[in-house]
Amino acid sequence: MKVVKSLLLGTAAGLIAVGGAQAADLPVKAKAVEYVKICSLYGAGFYYIPGSDTCIKLGGYLRAEVALNAGGNYSAQYNGVFAANNRLTNYYSMRAREDLNIDTRTATEYGVVRTYFDAVFTWTTGSYAGTGSATGATTYSGAAPVANGSDGGISGGALGVYYAFIQFAGFTLGKSVSQFDAPWINYPGNNFDQLVGGSGTTNGVPQVSYTADFGQGVTATVSVQDQTQIFQTNIWNTAGMTTSGVLGGAYGSNDFGGTRSPDIVGAVRVDQAWGLFQASVAAHDNHPGYYGATEVTGHPEDKWGWAVQLALSIKNIPTGAGDVINISGVYTEGASRYNFQELAATSYSMFGSSNAAYQSIGFAGVSDAVFGPGGQLELTKTYGFRGAYTHNWSPYWNTALYGAWAAVNYNGTAKGLICGSAAFATLTGTCNPDFNIGQVGVITRWTPVKNLTFSADFTYSHLDQKYSGVITTPALTSVAKPAATYELKDQDTYSLLLRAQRNW
């Protein structure tokens, strides 16, 4: 019996041992590892988001720059203290900026679903303006003072959203470049931000657009886009004109009503190996407020304005590999922002020397429409062009020559309202609010290593205003100009931007 018992116990122990050994030899299921995989469907830089079929690309740039005789944006000295040519004028402005963009794409049975987001963090030199104080006190327009009370603005800056949109089945929904714009937006070859002669929405505009692709590089787009942020200049009520306002480039009180209709845009584009051609049209509703302070004073009726633009890019020109010519021309009536793009100045007040008065001044203003007491809207007409030729000296160096010109014309009724105002009571000479502005520049870029570029951009501007004679004005305290007689005269200015930019 003891032998049998021992045999049974030994057998059981052996089975347990064998079972344990077998269990130890069984493979253990490892936790799934999600690797970041390259997505080659949409070009370089895309990766699959782990655990999904969506591809993502991160990008952006860091930029450091100094602008001489210019504003924080690379803008010429057209108005304000920048154009005062006195001790309040900045001789230079400095800026640092970081841009971040996120691009995601997913293939679906309806085509690619894309989202795109682009934001910027910016610090910019501010400026000092007069307060009107008898002691000559000034106030800083940049970031808030630091804790110790000094005007340092050390931690100040600004956050902006350029683009935030969804693209799906031909639709673009959100904040993106206007479908009216030429493909180079404001920059046919320049860094200069205030080039006139066409539209440009570098900062994006909210829209709903649909693009049809007909093949062979031919597309057509229809779009509705918000007009209030970018595509309005001024609707002037001449009842609010003052001499100091006029000399600042404003012909009355700005008198917009609330939103009623978005702008309606259509465009046809042809992309080929030789370059591209684009034709754009836009309709723009001018919706004014009231003649006076309350609704019982009445209001002018709305008037629709319009704009048309043609753009042409020519590649593969015989001067060198990668050389390109970009040109565009535009005509507007009651839709002046399609000529004076969102970063361009719409008021000009530039001071210079004079042999006939205290100083000279050139002033001008851009509007969509003008009206007087009890009158209707008088639409403003503009036209212009811009372009650039870019030549590549080598893989590391290129230079672009660029220029632009724009004209603003007021009709006879609008001129009568403006020139008949008491604001011009002291004017001796010719009163004519029409004007032209011309710009020409040259930029050279050096790219010593991939995605790192140093550039120098020089711009010259000429304001061709149509006034003559002299005008006596009260003190313009914000720019420290005294009550005096000023000669009305064309003005010139120049600016230079030195920039370093690292793209990633």
C-alpha positions as a printed NumPy array, in Angstrom:
array([[  0.   ,   0.   ,   0.   ],
       [  2.845,   2.349,   0.834],
       [  4.454,   1.545,  -2.504],
       [  1.235,   2.401,  -4.375],
       [  0.81 ,   5.649,  -2.403],
       [  4.367,   6.694,  -3.131],
       [  3.917,   5.907,  -6.783],
       [  0.752,   8.036,  -7.005],
       [  2.331,  10.981,  -5.228],
       [  5.413,  10.798,  -7.411],
       [  3.319,  10.651, -10.545],
       [  1.285,  13.709,  -9.472],
       [  4.416,  15.661,  -8.685],
       [  5.841,  14.759, -12.048],
       [  2.686,  15.904, -13.837],
       [  2.73 ,  19.175, -11.941],
       [  6.367,  19.744, -12.836],
       [  5.774,  18.945, -16.507],
       [  2.716,  21.194, -16.56 ],
       [  4.728,  24.029, -15.005],
       [  7.487,  23.605, -17.526],
       [  5.045,  23.63 , -20.387],
       [  3.36 ,  26.763, -19.02 ],
       [  6.7  ,  28.524, -18.755],
       [  7.488,  27.705, -22.373],
       [  4.244,  29.21 , -23.734],
       [  4.822,  32.573, -25.571],
       [  3.523,  35.632, -23.704],
       [  1.535,  38.087, -25.933],
       [  3.513,  41.358, -25.953],
       [  1.783,  44.736, -25.711],
       [  1.333,  46.285, -29.148],
       [  3.949,  48.915, -29.975],
       [  2.668,  51.816, -32.102],
       [  5.506,  53.047, -34.271],
       [  5.534,  56.473, -35.975],
       [  5.459,  55.664, -39.692],
       [  6.267,  57.917, -42.628],
       [  3.243,  58.893, -44.739],
       [  4.316,  59.255, -48.36 ],
       [  0.861,  60.038, -49.758],
       [  1.051,  63.839, -49.443],
       [  4.718,  64.703, -49.806],
       [  7.707,  65.039, -47.503],
       [  7.283,  65.651, -43.786],
       [  4.025,  63.752, -43.202],
       [  3.703,  60.975, -40.609],
       [  0.833,  58.729, -39.573],
       [ -0.659,  59.654, -36.236],
       [ -0.107,  56.421, -34.216],
       [ -3.194,  54.256, -34.162],
       [ -4.948,  56.102, -36.994],
       [ -4.987,  56.47 , -40.764],
       [ -4.547,  60.267, -40.516],
       [ -1.284,  61.859, -41.657],
       [  0.107,  64.944, -39.929],
       [  2.83 ,  67.448, -40.727],
       [  4.214,  70.091, -38.377],
       [  5.958,  73.139, -39.795],
       [  6.7  ,  76.79 , -39.283],
       [  9.499,  79.301, -39.036],
       [ 11.342,  81.554, -36.623],
       [ 12.111,  85.062, -37.843],
       [ 14.207,  87.931, -36.49 ],
       [ 14.33 ,  91.271, -38.273],
       [ 15.04 ,  94.965, -38.061],
       [ 13.276,  97.539, -40.248],
       [ 14.869, 100.934, -40.889],
       [ 12.52 , 103.891, -41.524],
       [  9.604, 101.475, -41.254],
       [  6.939, 100.139, -38.922],
       [  6.741,  96.795, -37.151],
       [  5.219,  95.136, -40.143],
       [  7.568,  95.975, -42.975],
       [  5.544,  99.108, -43.698],
       [  6.717, 102.44 , -45.083],
       [  6.475, 105.738, -43.195],
       [  3.096, 106.746, -44.613],
       [  1.28 , 108.127, -41.545],
       [  1.309, 108.752, -37.805],
       [  4.53 , 109.323, -35.9  ],
       [  6.361, 107.155, -38.434],
       [  5.846, 109.866, -41.091],
       [  6.18 , 112.914, -38.814],
       [  9.922, 113.222, -39.472],
       [ 10.638, 114.572, -36.   ],
       [ 11.879, 113.295, -32.649],
       [  8.848, 110.998, -32.226],
       [  9.662, 109.061, -35.393],
       [ 11.191, 105.593, -35.058],
       [ 14.397, 105.291, -37.061],
       [ 14.124, 101.534, -36.663],
       [ 11.686,  98.853, -35.514],
       [ 12.557,  95.326, -34.385],
       [ 10.482,  92.173, -34.492],
       [ 10.77 ,  88.506, -33.517],
       [  8.203,  85.94 , -34.614],
       [  7.531,  82.223, -34.295],
       [  5.081,  80.598, -36.698],
       [  3.541,  77.152, -36.135],
       [  1.379,  75.287, -38.63 ],
       [ -0.334,  71.898, -38.374],
       [ -1.52 ,  70.072, -41.509],
       [ -3.573,  66.861, -41.248],
       [ -4.945,  64.73 , -44.096],
       [ -7.066,  61.59 , -44.219],
       [ -8.02 ,  59.588, -47.311],
       [-11.763,  58.79 , -47.433],
       [-14.25 ,  57.487, -49.971],
       [-15.146,  61.145, -50.647],
       [-11.561,  62.197, -51.232],
       [ -8.982,  63.68 , -48.864],
       [-10.199,  65.415, -45.705],
       [ -7.723,  68.125, -44.759],
       [ -7.428,  70.472, -41.782],
       [ -4.885,  73.275, -41.578],
       [ -3.963,  75.593, -38.721],
       [ -1.355,  78.37 , -38.7  ],
       [ -0.654,  80.647, -35.724],
       [  2.037,  83.212, -34.96 ],
       [  3.583,  84.568, -31.772],
       [  5.082,  88.021, -32.328],
       [  6.992,  90.659, -30.406],
       [  7.354,  94.06 , -32.094],
       [  8.907,  97.391, -31.198],
       [  6.265,  99.973, -30.301],
       [  6.339, 103.74 , -30.82 ],
       [  5.785, 106.93 , -28.833],
       [  3.03 , 109.432, -29.629],
       [  2.266, 112.81 , -28.123],
       [ -0.527, 113.177, -25.575],
       [ -1.136, 116.883, -26.085],
       [  0.335, 117.691, -22.7  ],
       [  1.978, 121.096, -22.261],
       [  4.99 , 119.258, -20.835],
       [  5.445, 117.233, -24.024],
       [  4.477, 113.922, -22.412],
       [  4.297, 110.892, -24.702],
       [  2.702, 107.483, -24.484],
       [  4.052, 104.137, -25.693],
       [  1.967, 102.167, -28.184],
       [  3.681,  98.797, -27.756],
       [  3.427,  96.168, -25.054],
       [  2.401,  97.024, -21.493],
       [  5.103,  98.424, -19.188],
       [  6.998,  95.939, -17.042],
       [  6.463,  95.629, -13.308],
       [  9.013,  98.265, -12.276],
       [  7.062, 100.9  , -14.206],
       [  9.516, 101.396, -17.054],
       [  8.309, 101.235, -20.637],
       [ 10.089,  97.993, -21.409],
       [  7.381,  95.739, -22.734],
       [  9.844,  92.906, -22.063],
       [  7.275,  90.137, -21.818],
       [  4.729,  91.724, -24.139],
       [  3.735,  90.372, -27.521],
       [  0.813,  89.201, -29.584],
       [ -0.748,  85.907, -30.637],
       [ -2.469,  85.704, -34.011],
       [ -4.25 ,  83.045, -36.048],
       [ -3.533,  83.208, -39.763],
       [ -5.393,  80.163, -41.025],
       [ -7.791,  77.606, -39.574],
       [ -9.823,  75.693, -42.159],
       [-11.221,  72.348, -43.277],
       [-11.093,  71.136, -46.882],
       [-13.397,  68.341, -48.028],
       [-14.841,  67.304, -51.4  ],
       [-13.849,  70.591, -53.032],
       [-15.054,  72.802, -50.166],
       [-12.917,  75.115, -48.032],
       [-14.556,  76.071, -44.728],
       [-12.904,  78.472, -42.293],
       [-10.167,  81.101, -42.296],
       [ -7.963,  80.871, -45.375],
       [ -6.452,  82.966, -48.175],
       [ -9.131,  84.733, -50.245],
       [ -9.997,  82.974, -53.485],
       [ -9.693,  86.392, -55.173],
       [ -5.961,  86.64 , -54.379],
       [ -3.183,  85.847, -56.802],
       [ -1.238,  82.748, -55.674],
       [  1.597,  84.94 , -54.314],
       [ -0.912,  86.957, -52.223],
       [  0.895,  90.253, -51.379],
       [  4.344,  89.1  , -52.391],
       [  5.166,  88.714, -56.115],
       [  8.845,  88.881, -55.13 ],
       [  9.116,  91.116, -52.068],
       [  9.173,  91.081, -48.28 ],
       [  7.653,  94.596, -48.203],
       [  4.2  ,  94.253, -46.596],
       [  2.401,  97.319, -48.005],
       [  2.606,  96.716, -51.747],
       [ -0.498,  98.15 , -53.456],
       [ -1.977,  97.126, -56.801],
       [ -4.   ,  94.063, -55.816],
       [ -5.703,  92.132, -53.068],
       [ -3.916,  90.044, -50.478],
       [ -5.054,  88.214, -47.362],
       [ -1.827,  87.117, -45.71 ],
       [ -3.746,  86.815, -42.432],
       [ -6.606,  84.82 , -43.986],
       [-10.32 ,  85.598, -44.222],
       [-13.315,  83.507, -43.008],
       [-15.047,  81.939, -46.016],
       [-17.088,  79.141, -47.544],
       [-15.684,  78.193, -50.948],
       [-16.102,  75.463, -53.53 ],
       [-13.463,  74.621, -56.157],
       [-14.211,  72.485, -59.208],
       [-11.256,  70.746, -60.878],
       [-11.724,  70.281, -64.632],
       [ -8.355,  68.598, -65.191],
       [ -5.358,  69.775, -67.217],
       [ -4.658,  72.346, -64.502],
       [ -7.976,  74.189, -64.945],
       [-10.014,  75.037, -61.824],
       [-12.92 ,  77.34 , -61.01 ],
       [-13.94 ,  78.605, -57.575],
       [-16.966,  80.34 , -56.082],
       [-16.782,  81.765, -52.59 ],
       [-18.523,  83.889, -49.984],
       [-16.17 ,  85.59 , -47.517],
       [-16.421,  87.908, -44.558],
       [-15.896,  91.522, -45.592],
       [-15.703,  93.28 , -42.24 ],
       [-12.248,  92.33 , -40.998],
       [-10.224,  92.76 , -44.189],
       [-12.254,  93.974, -47.184],
       [-13.468,  97.367, -45.953],
       [-11.509, 100.613, -46.141],
       [-13.729, 103.582, -45.19 ],
       [-17.29 , 104.815, -45.741],
       [-16.871, 108.496, -44.955],
       [-19.664, 110.721, -43.698],
       [-18.319, 114.142, -44.711],
       [-20.408, 115.815, -41.99 ],
       [-17.638, 114.701, -39.627],
       [-14.742, 116.311, -41.512],
       [-12.191, 118.374, -39.587],
       [ -8.98 , 120.036, -40.707],
       [ -6.847, 117.862, -38.428],
       [ -8.677, 114.769, -39.663],
       [ -8.156, 115.728, -43.298],
       [ -4.432, 116.219, -42.752],
       [ -4.38 , 112.736, -41.233],
       [ -5.922, 111.296, -44.415],
       [ -9.558, 111.001, -43.26 ],
       [-12.369, 112.799, -45.112],
       [-15.018, 112.513, -42.426],
       [-16.361, 110.091, -39.85 ],
       [-16.106, 106.409, -40.69 ],
       [-19.751, 105.339, -40.876],
       [-20.152, 101.589, -41.403],
       [-23.33 ,  99.78 , -40.451],
       [-23.539,  96.188, -39.247],
       [-22.922,  93.106, -41.361],
       [-25.5  ,  92.365, -44.051],
       [-23.891,  90.441, -46.886],
       [-20.534,  88.725, -47.289],
       [-18.443,  89.43 , -50.355],
       [-19.123,  87.126, -53.3  ],
       [-16.043,  85.954, -55.2  ],
       [-15.427,  83.938, -58.341],
       [-12.124,  82.874, -59.889],
       [-10.842,  80.807, -62.81 ],
       [ -7.263,  79.533, -62.76 ],
       [ -5.045,  77.714, -65.261],
       [ -1.841,  76.04 , -63.994],
       [  0.59 ,  74.782, -66.62 ],
       [  4.293,  74.027, -66.933],
       [  4.878,  77.519, -68.355],
       [  3.227,  79.208, -65.349],
       [ -0.314,  80.189, -64.477],
       [ -3.123,  82.601, -65.291],
       [ -5.94 ,  83.628, -62.971],
       [ -8.989,  85.873, -63.398],
       [-10.936,  86.941, -60.283],
       [-14.094,  88.962, -59.684],
       [-15.736,  90.133, -56.45 ],
       [-18.998,  91.82 , -55.419],
       [-18.925,  93.948, -52.255],
       [-21.937,  95.373, -50.4  ],
       [-21.414,  98.88 , -48.96 ],
       [-23.74 ,  99.142, -45.958],
       [-23.527, 102.531, -44.179],
       [-24.829, 103.574, -40.771],
       [-26.815, 106.75 , -40.135],
       [-26.512, 110.405, -41.136],
       [-26.525, 111.395, -37.483],
       [-26.244, 109.985, -33.986],
       [-29.536, 108.048, -33.958],
       [-31.662, 106.017, -36.35 ],
       [-34.243, 108.804, -36.722],
       [-31.696, 110.801, -38.76 ],
       [-32.025, 108.329, -41.637],
       [-29.347, 106.685, -43.733],
       [-28.096, 106.278, -47.302],
       [-29.146, 103.142, -49.154],
       [-26.677, 100.331, -49.722],
       [-24.671, 100.219, -52.935],
       [-22.83 ,  97.228, -54.324],
       [-19.233,  97.672, -55.404],
       [-17.125,  95.301, -57.442],
       [-13.556,  94.4  , -58.372],
       [-11.782,  92.438, -61.103],
       [ -8.192,  91.205, -61.115],
       [ -5.978,  89.416, -63.657],
       [ -2.785,  87.639, -62.563],
       [ -0.046,  86.   , -64.635],
       [  3.048,  84.004, -63.653],
       [  5.67 ,  83.062, -66.259],
       [  8.194,  80.344, -65.428],
       [ 11.054,  78.677, -67.326],
       [ 12.253,  81.987, -68.712],
       [ 15.663,  81.932, -70.455],
       [ 17.479,  84.08 , -67.873],
       [ 18.053,  81.117, -65.539],
       [ 16.666,  78.052, -63.821],
       [ 13.89 ,  78.928, -61.378],
       [ 13.571,  82.524, -62.582],
       [  9.984,  83.792, -62.569],
       [  7.907,  86.845, -63.476],
       [  4.728,  87.534, -61.48 ],
       [  2.374,  90.37 , -62.479],
       [ -1.213,  91.38 , -61.717],
       [ -3.599,  94.238, -62.442],
       [ -6.827,  95.255, -60.712],
       [ -9.782,  97.643, -61.094],
       [-12.278,  98.403, -58.323],
       [-15.387, 100.511, -57.798],
       [-16.696, 100.709, -54.247],
       [-14.368,  97.844, -53.196],
       [-10.976,  99.48 , -52.668],
       [ -9.433,  96.788, -50.441],
       [ -9.109,  94.597, -53.519],
       [ -6.483,  97.103, -54.664],
       [ -5.124,  98.33 , -51.317],
       [ -4.667,  94.912, -49.688],
       [ -5.149,  94.32 , -45.976],
       [ -1.645,  95.418, -44.903],
       [ -1.527,  98.452, -47.224],
       [ -2.133, 101.926, -45.823],
       [ -5.5  , 103.585, -46.479],
       [ -4.5  , 106.953, -44.975],
       [ -1.405, 108.982, -45.825],
       [ -0.019, 111.931, -43.883],
       [  3.642, 112.516, -44.694],
       [  5.684, 115.551, -43.626],
       [  8.736, 117.037, -45.338],
       [ 10.655, 120.257, -45.811],
       [  9.325, 123.437, -47.443],
       [ 10.61 , 126.791, -48.65 ],
       [  7.124, 128.324, -48.608],
       [  5.74 , 127.377, -45.185],
       [  6.599, 125.863, -41.821],
       [  6.832, 122.424, -43.429],
       [  5.287, 120.513, -46.319],
       [  2.689, 117.784, -46.059],
       [  1.27 , 115.23 , -48.443],
       [ -2.011, 113.688, -47.365],
       [ -4.533, 111.351, -48.994],
       [ -7.185, 108.815, -48.086],
       [ -8.716, 105.651, -49.526],
       [-12.424, 104.885, -49.203],
       [-15.06 , 102.54 , -50.545],
       [-17.631, 105.336, -50.618],
       [-18.389, 108.903, -49.486],
       [-21.686, 110.541, -48.535],
       [-22.93 , 113.848, -47.142],
       [-26.012, 114.896, -45.148],
       [-29.13 , 113.497, -46.838],
       [-27.121, 112.205, -49.806],
       [-26.419, 108.838, -51.353],
       [-23.225, 106.806, -51.434],
       [-20.671, 107.978, -53.984],
       [-18.49 , 104.964, -54.825],
       [-14.723, 105.415, -55.069],
       [-12.846, 104.044, -58.089],
       [ -9.308, 102.666, -57.974],
       [ -6.993, 100.793, -60.288],
       [ -3.435,  99.545, -60.121],
       [ -0.881,  96.85 , -60.806],
       [  2.116,  95.168, -59.216],
       [  4.757,  92.674, -60.206],
       [  8.235,  91.276, -59.735],
       [ 11.032,  89.543, -61.577],
       [ 13.117,  87.063, -59.545],
       [ 16.515,  85.887, -60.777],
       [ 18.524,  83.049, -59.207],
       [ 22.256,  83.78 , -59.329],
       [ 23.085,  80.392, -57.836],
       [ 21.425,  77.803, -55.58 ],
       [ 22.32 ,  80.098, -52.668],
       [ 21.574,  83.605, -53.945],
       [ 18.626,  85.304, -55.668],
       [ 17.46 ,  88.846, -56.3  ],
       [ 14.021,  90.229, -57.101],
       [ 13.095,  93.582, -58.602],
       [  9.524,  94.574, -57.784],
       [  7.152,  97.491, -58.093],
       [  3.555,  98.609, -57.717],
       [  1.338, 101.551, -58.559],
       [ -2.247, 102.444, -57.633],
       [ -4.607, 105.34 , -58.319],
       [ -7.66 , 106.544, -56.372],
       [-10.36 , 108.633, -58.091],
       [-13.34 , 110.374, -56.461],
       [-16.293, 111.389, -58.633],
       [-17.481, 114.984, -58.984],
       [-20.097, 114.78 , -56.238],
       [-17.64 , 113.248, -53.761],
       [-15.054, 115.924, -54.577],
       [-17.672, 118.629, -54.011],
       [-18.536, 117.187, -50.588],
       [-14.892, 116.941, -49.566],
       [-13.585, 120.221, -50.982],
       [-16.704, 122.156, -49.964],
       [-16.164, 121.281, -46.314],
       [-15.104, 123.886, -43.759],
       [-12.018, 121.689, -43.227],
       [-10.577, 123.268, -46.384],
       [-11.578, 126.846, -45.518],
       [ -7.953, 127.964, -45.136],
       [ -6.704, 126.224, -48.291],
       [ -5.17 , 128.457, -50.937],
       [ -4.672, 126.539, -54.146],
       [ -6.184, 123.412, -55.697],
       [ -8.411, 120.961, -53.823],
       [ -8.481, 117.482, -55.352],
       [ -8.573, 114.309, -53.201],
       [ -7.467, 112.043, -56.087],
       [ -3.966, 110.603, -55.7  ],
       [ -1.496, 107.997, -56.941],
       [  1.051, 105.977, -55.012],
       [  4.072, 104.309, -56.564],
       [  6.498, 101.82 , -55.002],
       [  9.675, 100.19 , -56.299],
       [ 12.111,  97.915, -54.545],
       [ 14.888,  95.35 , -54.69 ],
       [ 15.473,  92.352, -52.432],
       [ 18.435,  89.973, -52.259],
       [ 18.307,  86.651, -50.416],
       [ 21.145,  84.387, -49.292],
       [ 20.422,  80.786, -48.269],
       [ 23.747,  79.347, -47.024],
       [ 22.113,  76.13 , -45.811],
       [ 18.728,  74.608, -46.482],
       [ 15.805,  76.481, -44.848],
       [ 17.937,  79.317, -43.438],
       [ 17.641,  82.6  , -45.348],
       [ 19.09 ,  86.061, -44.8  ],
       [ 17.539,  88.893, -46.822],
       [ 17.844,  92.639, -47.383],
       [ 14.845,  94.447, -48.915],
       [ 14.963,  98.14 , -49.925],
       [ 11.74 ,  99.977, -50.904],
       [ 11.175, 103.502, -52.245],
       [  7.688, 105.071, -52.259],
       [  6.318, 108.221, -53.907],
       [  2.989, 109.826, -52.96 ],
       [  1.612, 111.784, -55.918],
       [ -1.141, 113.907, -54.365],
       [ -3.208, 116.407, -56.343],
       [ -3.486, 119.292, -53.843],
       [ -1.518, 122.507, -54.211],
       [ -1.046, 125.714, -52.252],
       [ -0.923, 126.009, -48.468],
       [ -3.286, 125.166, -45.615],
       [ -3.361, 126.359, -42.014],
       [ -4.102, 123.712, -39.423],
       [ -4.556, 123.537, -35.658],
       [ -1.948, 121.696, -33.606],
       [ -1.575, 117.998, -34.428],
       [ -0.497, 116.919, -30.957],
       [ -0.236, 113.169, -31.556],
       [  2.642, 113.82 , -33.984],
       [  3.893, 116.972, -32.172],
       [  3.115, 119.31 , -35.088],
       [  2.222, 122.905, -34.166],
       [ -0.632, 125.035, -35.441],
       [  0.989, 126.452, -38.561],
       [  0.786, 126.893, -42.323],
       [  1.865, 123.844, -44.337],
       [  2.67 , 123.574, -48.021],
       [  0.77 , 120.844, -49.874],
       [  3.337, 118.821, -51.752],
       [  4.186, 115.311, -53.037],
       [  6.215, 113.226, -50.598],
       [  8.824, 110.467, -50.805],
       [ 10.026, 107.858, -48.345],
       [ 12.253, 104.809, -48.273],
       [ 12.723, 101.828, -45.986],
       [ 15.035,  98.85 , -45.509],
       [ 14.333,  95.453, -43.947],
       [ 17.073,  93.094, -42.752],
       [ 15.688,  89.63 , -41.949],
       [ 16.919,  86.23 , -40.819],
       [ 14.46 ,  83.342, -41.114],
       [ 14.766,  79.659, -40.258],
       [ 12.04 ,  77.435, -41.715],
       [ 11.391,  73.993, -40.325]])
